[in-house]
Each structure stands twice: as C-alpha cells, then as structure tokens.
Amino acid sequence: MHATNIMSYKGYGARIEYSAEDECFYGRVLLSKDVILFDATSVEGVKAAFAGVLDDYVAFCRQQGHQPK
C-alpha cells in the first residue's frame, strides 16, 4: 500500500498531517515564502479548507498588486 500526505490544488501543494490528540487534519502550503496554514476535522473538510485558504491568499495578493510567492 502506498500513501502520500501531499495534496494538490491549482498547481500548489500542501503537506497534510493528522493529529490524533486534536482529532483533526492540518496542513501547510509548500514552497511558499508566506506561511499558509489550514485545518479541518475530516478529509473533505481539509480539501475544502486548502482550496479556500489558497483562493483567499491568491485574491489577497492580487488585491495588493503582487504575485503570490
């Protein structure tokens, strides 16, 4: 069996971890100079959280007039 903890969305990657103590998934966008974190309590939730935080980040960067890092 092969498992990976990297999730992709719109060309960005994120490392996903699970905390048994907190009973939640959490992630961090990879290869970004900015720290972009997200979390959720289910697989579907963490997918949605990743997409949401990344879309918000890209929109914020555009609003500020610079490219996402």
N, C-alpha and C positions, 0 to 999 in steps of 0.2 A: 504494500500500500504506500502511495506517495501523497504527502500532504504539503501544502505550502501556506505560508501565512502572509503572502503578498497579495494585495487586492489592487486592481487597476480601474481607472476611470478617466476618460478623456485624455489619455496619454500620461497621466500621473500615476504614481504607485504609492502605496501605503503599506506599512507593516502593521499587521493586526495581531494582538495578543489577547489572552483571556485571563482574567483574574478570578480564581475560584473563591477567594476571600470576599471580593466585592460582587461576585456573580455578574460580571459584565465584561464585554469586549471593549477594547480601547485601541486606538490607532494613531499613527503619526505619518504624515505625508513625507515621503522620501525625497532626497536630493533637492530640498528647498532651503534657501538661506533663512527664510522665515519659519518659525515653529508653528505648525498647523496640527492641532490635536482634535480628536473626537472620540465619543464613546456611545455605547448603547447596550441594552440587555439581551439582544437577540441578533442572529446573523442578518436577518432582513433589516433590522434596525441599524446595524453598523454599516451596512451597504448604503442605506439612506443617509446616515449621518456623514459618511465620507463624501457622498455626492453633494450634499447640502453645504458642508463646510468648504469644499473646494469651489463650488459655484459662487458662494459668497466671497471667497478670497479673490477669485478672478474678477468679479464685479467690483470689489473694493479697489483692486489695483487699477482697473480701467478708470474708475471714478477719480482716482488720484493722479491719473495721467502717466502711469508707468507700467511696464511689463511685469507679470508675475515672475518671481525669482525661483 
